[in-house]
Amino acid sequence: MKLTLTFAFVLILLSADAQTTISGKVADPSGNPIQGANVYLDGTYDGSSSDENGVFSFSSSETGLQTLKVSFLSFETYSLQKEVTEMGALNIKLREDVNSLGSVVLNAGTFSAGDNSKASVLNPLDIVTTAGAAGDYIGAFQTLPGTSNVAEDGRLFVRGGDASEANVYIDGLRVFQPFNATANNIPTRGRFSPFLFKGTNFSTGGYSAEYGDALSSVLLLNTIDEPNLEKTDVSFISVGLGVGNTQKWKKNSLSINAFYINLKPYQEIISQRVDWIKPFESLSGEAVYRHKFNKGLLKIYGGLNYTDLQLIQEDIDVPEGVNFGLKNRNLYLNTSYKGALGNDWTIASGTSFANDDNDVNIINTDIENRENSFHFKIKLRKRFSNRFKLNFGIEQFINSFSEKGTASDFETFKTSYNNNSTAAFTETNIFFSKKLALQIGVRGVHNVLLNDTKISPRASLAYKTASKSQISLAYGDFYQAPQQEVLKYDTTLDPQRSSHYILNYLYQNNGRTFRAEGYYKSYDRLVKFNTETPEFNSLYDNNGKGYATGLDIFWRDNKSIKNLEYWASYSYLDTERDYRNYPNKATPNFAANHNLSLVTKYWIDNWKSLLSTTYNFASGRPYNDPNAGVFQNKKTRTFNSLDVSWAYLISQQKILYLSVSNILDFDNTFNYQYTNTPDSNGNFARRPIKPNADQFIIVGFFWTISDDKTDNQLDNL
């Protein structure tokens, strides 16, 4: 008995000391050996690295079912679950990590601006230091290809689409009135302060299924998640003043800023072509509150803007001019939450609300309109692997509009409508390899007011042709409800439609980016009416059609010359459409065949200065001359403007700033207005539509107060 027990004990010891050899070879997808791969049994200290031939071998005393892990930089971690005794002479091929540096990027139709974007062509600093933009995001994006320079308007006109075809979002939620209120032929600018944003995506076409109700493009603005430090910013400029403050505590932060603009002192010095009764005056305030949870981030944004102006607008049919007055109050609220749910699920949700209030006086007519808009969205994202990701969500839009017009020569006119819609979307990203990726999605929308449901497919394919270059294809259908100016008179119309086809080539290498994109866009179901402008007795239909095709080219270089960054953009556009009151298909006045921009930024060490220049060129835009008898038969002269800005660091936190638009004083004409009736010889007289002033000059002083004594507002100029 004693002998038996001793023998059993020896067997147990021998079994405990038994070693199993785990061996094999590690290679890439082409069969080439990988040296230095980390190979180990999960949850143990047993493992080794592969040699120059990709071979590995190590011993383990583990038994039973085990998990073998193999990892190497730029490749996906490999897992094998097997009996440890079966882990001999393994042949392991690692798959490339599709999220690693050098992977293909789905970018057709989209310009990304952000430090974390692989396909970034601009960063936030570039956007707000562009000469002539005066810190306005919209002004900076007008230097990118695909946009048309419509200087008398100030909004985005993209690839043959008018300004109503481009939507703006903040943190994924709709901004319903993103521009300051203004009068005809007086350019506007965005309502929002540039320092609030960390990154931007500007889609010139073929955008994601997550977004809708825009025929041409979307501009996606992402606010800062967490400020770097506490600080106070003070701004004094020739047309106004501003102040901002940021505070941080524990998991919270709050940023507040306000800005007041009054153009009266400036316009008394600089000659204007407009007879101002009350020059443009604006007061705006913004606040952003952020709270970090363990697995998420809550952001609350609020903005309030008040605008007041009155002027006599020149009109060739009204010798004394048209007395126009406007008071606008706009409130915008935006709340968003992003967080992790576990098991590779994430959630993004939020709401936005806007109240827009306008009091307009035109000659002897008073018009009051009110608009309330609401957007709710919830989006879920599941990461199944680096190669497969799924997004899906729902959103609700609620819009109410009312207007009342009062005049001495007619009874009070009232109109109102409620335009509500529900949308659902789903989209998946599939990375077949580092070289090939596919994004495919679909969006469905039901509009209650129009009693209409539309399904929109979207797809984008990208292939990496070399280590520094790739090509992309994109297709999508896009729908947009008729605009407010039409819906207040007719709610029986259908949504308008466009279809986008895009081919993109991208090259990026060592601070240099080249991008070329060809596109074709077809329009149908465009709204037409039989009067000069939409009126309550106009006849409306969806019989309009059109197309836009062209080529956009972009080149950026920030490495070739020390301290110099520059980019050049060129766009060729061929577009015609039959819409509004057009008698036939023609090129609209806002579309020029050729647009060119050259932006430079040069840092001068000895002068402690940033010198920026922007040159904009646009070929002549079509206009209608009733004397010729052919619609849209003439073109204006070419548009030219050279804008210059100079930011001088008085000290690390004090900046003196000077900006001059159109410094060479080019004489630009945007369009012509003709009389409604001919003279005795049968000719229609005309007047040119020109800028309010040929030049705009800004002088400013910017002071930042912070504990580190190094932060400044250079990135806001």
PABABA-597953 format. One record per residue (C-alpha): residue in one letter; x, y, z. Coordinates in steps of 0.05 Angstrom, whole numbers, plus 32768, in hexadecimal, padded with zeros to 4 digits. Example, Ala and Ser with C-alpha at 12.3 -4.5 7.8 and 13.67 -1.06 7.14 Angstrom:
# PABABA-597953
a80F67FA6809Cs81117FEB808F
# end
This chain:
# PABABA-597953
m800080008000k8038802F8011l805B801F7FD0t801C802E7FA8l801280727FC8t805B80847FBBf805480707F72a8015809A7F69f803780D77F88v807180D07F58l804180CD7F1Di801F810E7F35l806281317F3Al8076811A7EF4s803481317ED9a803C81767EF8d8081817E7EDBa806B81687E94q8077819E7E60t805381A77E1Dt807881C87DE4i805181FD7DBEs806F82107D7Bg8060822C7D37k806C82637D05v804F82A97CFFa804682CA7CBAd802183047C9Ap7FE782FA7C68s801A82F17C2Fg804082BB7C54n807C82E67C67p809882D57CACi808C83067CE4q80C683117D14g80B983287D5Ca807083127D61n805B83087DAAv804082C17DB5y802482AB7DF8l7FEF82827E1Cd7FB982B27E35g7FB882B87E81t7FFD829B7E8Ay804682AF7E88d8056827B7E53g806B82977E0Fs80A182AF7DE1s80AF82D97DA2s80B682C37D5Ad80FC82C47D3Be811282DF7CF7n80F182A47CD5g80B082B07CFBv80BB82707D24f80AA826C7D6Es80AE82357DA2f80A382327DEDs808F82007E23s805482027E53s803C81D77E8Ce7FF481ED7E7Ft7FC381B67E6Bg7F7F81B27E4Bl7F5C81E87E22q7F8782277E1Dt7F8682687DF4l7FC4827A7DCBk7FCD82C47DBBv7FFA82E07D84s8003832C7D7Df802E835A7D53l802B83A47D42s7FFD83B67D08f7FDC83717D0Ae7F9E83587D2Ct7FAA832D7D6Ay7FA182E37D59s7F7D82B47D89l7F7C82687D87q7F56823F7DBAk7F6C81F67DBAe7F8581BC7DE5v7FCC81CF7DF7t7FE6818C7DDEe7FCD819F7D98m7FF481E07D95g803181C57D71a804B81D87D2Bl8016820F7D23n8013823A7CE5i7FF7827E7CF9k7FE782B67CC8l7FD982FA7CE7r7FA783297CC7e7FB983727CBEd7F9983A17CF0v7F6A83CB7CC6n7F6B84037CFAs7FB7840B7CF9l7FDE84447CD9g7FDC84407C8Ds7F99841F7C88v7F6684337C54v7F35846B7C67l7EED84737C50n7EF084BC7C3Aa7ECC84C57BF8g7EA885087BF9t7EC1851C7C3Ef7EF6854D7C57s7F0A853E7C9Fa7F2985727CCCg7F4285567D0Ed7F81853D7D2En7F6784F67D33s7F5084EE7CEBk7F7C84C27CBEa7F6284E87C81s7F67852D7CA0v7F7585647C6Dl7F6C859E7C9En7F7285A37CE9p7F4A85D27D16l7F8386057D18d7F8286097CCBi7F3886187CCAv7F3986537CF9t7F7986747CDFt7F6386787C96a7F6A86C07C7Eg7F2786DE7C6Aa7EFF86AD7C93a7F0386D87CD2g7EFF869B7CFEd7EC086817CDCy7EBF86367CCEi7E9386417C91g7EC486737C73a7EFE86437C7Bf7ED986097C5Aq7EC886367C1Ft7F12862E7C0Cl7F0A85E37C02p7EFA85C47BBEg7EB185B57BB0t7E9985F87BCBs7E8486357BA1n7E99867A7BB7v7E5886A07BC1a7E7486DB7BE7e7E3387027BEBd7E1286C97C11g7E4686AA7C40r7E2786657C46l7E3F86237C28f7E3086157BDFv7E4885CF7BCFr7E4F85AD7B8Bg7E1785D07B66g7DE985D17BA3d7DCD86107BC1a7DD886237C0As7D9986007C22e7DB685BC7C0Ca7DED85BC7C42n7DDC85AB7C8Av7E0685B77CC9y7E0A85897D06i7E2B85927D4Ad7E3E85517D6Dg7E11852A7D3Dl7DD485557D4Ar7DB385857D18v7DBE85D07D1Bf7D8085EE7CFCq7D9686367CF1p7DE386337CF0f7DEC86797CD1n7DE086BF7CEBa7DA286E27CCFt7DB087167C99a7D94873A7C5Dn7D99872A7C12n7DDF87327BF5i7DFE873D7C3Ap7E2A87027C4Ct7E1C86DB7C8Cr7E4986B07CB7g7E4386757CE6r7E2486807D2Bf7E5786567D52s7E9B86667D71p7ED3863F7D50f7EF9862F7D91l7EC086007DA7f7ED285CB7D73k7F0885967D72g7EFB857A7D2Dt7ED0857E7CEFn7EB885537CB6f7EA185777C78s7E7D85497C47t7E7885647C00g7E4E85287BECg7E3F84DF7BF8y7E3984E97C43s7E2684B47C77a7DE184947C7Fe7DE084B27CC5y7DCF84F67CA8g7D97850C7C7Ad7D6B85457C60a7DA485647C38l7DAC855E7BEDs7DF685717BE9s7E1F85707C29v7E24856F7C75l7E5585937CA2l7E61856D7CE3l7E7E85967D1Dn7E9885717D5Bt7EA085987D9Ci7EDC85917DCAd7ED385577DFBe7EFE85757E32p7F2385B87E33n7F6E85B67E41l7F6F85EB7E77e7F4A86237E99k7F5086657E77t7F3086A87E65d7F3186C57E1Fv7F24870F7E11s7F1B872A7DCAf7F1887727DB1i7F0E877C7D66s7EFA87B77D3Bv7EB2879E7D35g7EA687837D7Bl7EC087617DB9g7EBC871D7DDAv7ECD86F77E19g7ED286AD7E2An7EE186847E68t7EEE863A7E74q7EEC86187EB8k7EFC85CF7ECBw7EED85A87F0Bk7EEF855E7F19k7EC9853D7EDFn7EA8857D7EC7s7EB985B97E9Cl7E9585F77E85s7EA686277E4Ci7E8186697E43n7E8B869F7E0Fa7E6786DD7DF6f7E72870B7DBBy7E55874E7DA8i7E5A876A7D61n7E4587B07D4Al7E5987C57D04k7E42880E7D0Bp7E86882C7D20y7EA988047CE9q7E7888187CB3e7E7D88617CC4i7EC7885D7CB3i7EC7882B7C78s7E9C883F7C3Dq7E6188107C2Fr7E3388057BF3v7DF987F97C23d7DD088307C42w7DCD88187C8Ai7D9788337CB9k7DAD88047CF1p7DEE87DF7CE2f7DF487967CF3e7DF587897D3Es7DFB87457D5El7E0187297DA5s7E1086E07DB0g7E1F86B37DEAe7E3386697DEFa7E3F86377E27v7E5885EF7E26y7E5385C27E63r7E76857E7E64h7E7285457E97k7E9C85067E93f7E7D84C57EACn7EA684867EB6k7E92846D7E71g7E7584A97E4El7E7484F47E42l7E3985247E47k7E3C85677E23i7E09859F7E26y7E0F85DA7DF6g7DE486197DF6g7DE886557DC8l7DBF86957DC5n7DC686C87D8Dy7DA4870B7D81t7DAA87327D3Fd7D8E87767D2Cl7D97879D7CEBq7D7387CE7CBDl7D8787EA7C79i7D7088077C38q7D7E87D37C02e7D8987EC7BBBd7D5487D47B8Ai7D5387E97B41d7D0787E97B40v7D0088117B81p7D2588547B7Ae7D2288637BC4g7D3B881D7BD6v7D1C87E77C01n7D1987F27C4Bf7D2B87B07C6Cg7D3087A27CB6l7D3E87617CDBk7D3F874A7D23n7D5387027D30r7D5886DA7D71n7D7386947D6El7D7886617DA7y7D9C861F7D9Dl7DA485E77DD0n7DCA85A77DC5t7DD3856C7DF6s7DFB852E7DE3y7E1484F07E06k7E4784BD7DEEg7E5B84807E16a7E6E84377E19l7E3A84017E29g7E6983C67E2Fn7E77838C7E01d7E9083BC7DCBw7E4D83E17DC8t7E4B842E7DCAi7E12845F7DCBa7E0C84A67DB0s7DCC84CD7DBEg7DB485147DC5t7D82854A7DB6s7D86858E7D96f7D5385C77D98a7D5086097D74n7D2186447D79d7D2886787D42d7D0086B97D46n7D0086ED7D0Ed7CDF87317D09v7CE6874C7CC3n7CD0878F7CA7i7CD0879A7C5Bi7CB787DF7C46n7C7187DF7C66t7C6B87957C73d7C7987747CB6i7C89872A7CB7e7C9187007CF6n7CA586B77CF3r7CB686857D29e7CD686417D21n7CE1860C7D55s7D0B85CE7D42f7D1C85907D69h7D4B85567D5Af7D5285157D82k7D8384DE7D70i7D9C849D7D8Ek7DD384747D6Cl7DF184327D81r7E3384177D68k7E4C83D07D6Dr7E9483BD7D60f7E9483747D4Es7EDE83777D3Bn7F1083A77D1Cr7EF383907CD9f7EA983977CE5k7E8383CF7D07l7E3983DE7D07n7E1584207D14f7DCA84297D18g7D9A845B7D35i7D5A84827D33e7D4A84CC7D35q7D0E84FA7D39f7D0785407D1Ci7CD0856F7D33n7CC885B27D11s7C9285E77D18f7C8E86287CF1s7C5E86627CF2e7C5E86A57CCEk7C3386E37CCEg7C36871B7C9Bt7C15875E7CA5a7C1187997C74s7BE487D57C69d7BCF87BF7C23f7BB987777C33e7B9B874F7C6Ct7BC8872B7C9Ef7BE486EB7C80k7BF286AF7CACt7C12866C7C9Ds7C2D86327CC6y7C4185EA7CC0n7C5E85B17CE9n7C94858A7CC5n7CA4854A7CEDs7CCC850E7CD5t7CE784CD7CF1a7D2784AC7CD6a7D4C846B7CE1f7D9184597CC7t7DC384217CC8e7E09841F7CAEt7E4283ED7CB1n7E8D83F37CA6i7EAF83B57C8Bf7EFB83B37C86f7F0F83797C5As7F59838B7C64k7F8583C77C6Fk7F7C83D57C25l7F3183CB7C1Aa7EF583E57C41l7EAB83ED7C35q7E7784197C56i7E2F840A7C45g7DF084267C64v7DA884387C5Ar7D7B84707C76g7D3084717C79v7D0684B07C87h7CBC84BA7C8Fn7CA585037C8Av7C61850D7CABl7C5285517C8Al7C6085387C44n7C4484F37C54d7C8084D57C32t7CB3849D7C41k7CF784997C1Fi7D2E84647C22s7D75847C7C12p7DAF844B7C06r7DF684627C11a7E38843E7C01s7E82844D7C01l7EBD84217BEDa7F0784317BF7y7F45840C7BDDk7F8D841C7BF0t7FB5841D7BAFa7FF984287BD2s801584387C17k800584827C0Fs7FC984837BE0q7F8384687BD7i7F45846D7BABs7EFD84707BC3l7EB8846A7BA5a7E7684827BC2y7E2D84827BAFg7DEF849A7BD3d7DA884B37BCCf7D9484F17BF4y7D5185117C02q7D3E85557C1Ca7CFB85747C2Dp7CE885B67C0Bq7D0085F47C2Eq7CDA86217C5Ee7CCD86557C28v7CA486217C02l7C8685F67C3Ak7C6386327C59y7C3986367C19d7C3585ED7C01t7C3C85AD7C29t7C28857C7BF2l7C6C85777BD1d7C9D853C7BD2p7CE4853C7BEDq7D1985517BBCr7D4E851E7BA8s7D97851A7B93s7DC484DF7B83h7E0F84E37B8Cy7E4684BC7B67i7E8D84CA7B80l7ED384B27B6Dn7F0C84C97B9By7F5884C37B9Al7F8084D47BD9y7FCB84D97BE3q7FEA84E97C27n803484E97C37n805E850E7C6Ag8034854D7C72r801D854E7C2At7FD7853E7C12f7FBC85397BCBr7F73852B7BBFa7F4B85277B7Ee7F0185187B7Bg7ED285127B41y7E8785107B4Ay7E4485107B28k7E0485257B4Cs7DBE851F7B2Ey7D8285467B48d7D3885377B40r7CF6854A7B61l7D1085917B6Bv7CDC85C47B7Ek7CC385F47B49f7C93862F7B4Cn7C7786617B1At7C8786A37B3De7CC986C87B48t7CC986B27B91p7C9C86817BB7e7C5986A27BC7f7C17868A7BE4n7BF686897B9Fs7C3186687B7Al7C2986257B57y7C5A85F17B71d7C7185AD7B57n7CAB857C7B5Bn7CBD857C7B11g7D02859A7B19k7D4185757B05g7D8B85827AFFy7DD285687B04a7E17857C7B1Et7E59855D7B09g7EA085727B14l7EE685677B2Ed7F03857E7B70i7F4F85817B7Cf7F72858F7BBEw7FBC85957BCFr7FD985A37C14d802285A87C28n803E85BA7C6Dk8084859B7C66s80A785B67C28i80B685FC7C43k80C686097C8Cn8090862D7CB3l8062862F7C75e802186097C6Fy7FF486117C32w7FBC85F07C0Ca7FA085FA7BC6s7F5A85E77BAFy7F3C85E57B6As7EF685D27B56y7ED785C97B11l7E8B85CA7B12d7E5985BD7ADAt7E1285C37AF2e7DCC85D27AD8r7D8885CD7AF8d7D4085DC7AE9y7D2185F27B2Br7CFF862D7B4En7CE3865B7B17y7D1686477AE1p7CF786427A9Cn7D29860D7A89k7D6785E97AA2a7DA086197AAFt7DDD86267ADBp7DC8864D7B1An7DE9868E7B2Cf7E0E86727B69a7E36863F7B3Fa7E7886507B1En7E9B861F7AEFh7EDF862B7B10n7EF286397B59l7F39863F7B73s7F54864D7BB9l7F9B86527BD2v7FA686577C1Et7FEA86637C3Ek800086697C87y8047867E7C96w806586847CDBi809C86BA7CE0d80C786AB7D1Cn80EB86EE7D20w80A987147D1Ek808386E37D4Bs804D86E67D17l801E86B97CEFl801286D67CA9s7FD886B77C83t7FBE86C37C3Dt7F8286A97C17y7F7886B37BCCn7F3486A27BAFf7F2286A07B66a7EE1868E7B44s7ECF86917AFBg7E9386BB7AE6r7E4F86A57B00p7E1286A37AD2y7DDA86D67AD6n7D9B86E37AAFd7D99871E7A7Fp7D5187287A67n7D6B87537A2Ea7D8B87167A0Dg7D4D86E97A0Fv7D7486AB7A25f7D6E86977A6Fq7DAF869B7A98n7DD586AE7A5Ak7E0B86DB7A76k7E4486D67AA8t7E6187077ADAr7EAB87197ADBt7EDA86EB7B01f7EDD86F07B4Dn7F2086FE7B6Es7F33870B7BB6l7F74870B7BDCd7F6B87097C28v7FA487157C58s7FA9870D7CA4w7FE2871A7CD5a7FE387007D1Cy801B871D7D47l802D87007D8Bi8039873D7DB8s8047870A7DEEq803686C07DF6q7FEE86CF7E09k7FE187127DE6i7FD587167D9Bl7FCC87527D6Dy7FA4873F7D2Fl7F9987607CEBs7F6E87457CB2v7F5F87657C6Es7F3187447C3Bn7F3B87527BF1i7F7A87797C00l7F8787867BB5d7F4287A67BAEf7F27877A7B76d7EE687937B58n7EB587597B5Ft7E6E87527B46f7E4187197B5Cn7E0387237B32y7DD687567B10q7D90876D7B1Fy7D6587827AE4t7D2687AD7AE3n7CE3878A7AE1t7CCD87B37AA5p7CF487CA7A67d7D0088137A54s7CE388367A17n7D16881379EAg7D0487CE7A05n7D4487C77A2Ff7D4787B17A78a7D7587DB7AA2r7DA287BA7AD6r7DCC87C67B13p7E07879C7B2Bi7E0587767B6Dk7E4787827B90p7E6587787BD5n7E4E87A97C0Ba7E9687BF7C0Fd7ED187AA7BE4q7EFC879D7C22f7EF187897C6Ai7F2687997C9Ei7F2A877C7CE4v7F5A87937D1Ag7F59876C7D5Bf7F7B875F7D9Df7F75871A7DBEw7F8B870B7E05t7F8B86C77E27i7F9286BF7E73s7FA486797E8Bd7FCE86587EC1d8001863B7E91k800D86807E72t801986617E2Ed7FD486557E10n7FBB86897DDEq7F8586967DABl7FB0868D7D6Dd7F8586507D5Bn7F46867C7D5Bl7F5F86B07D29
# end
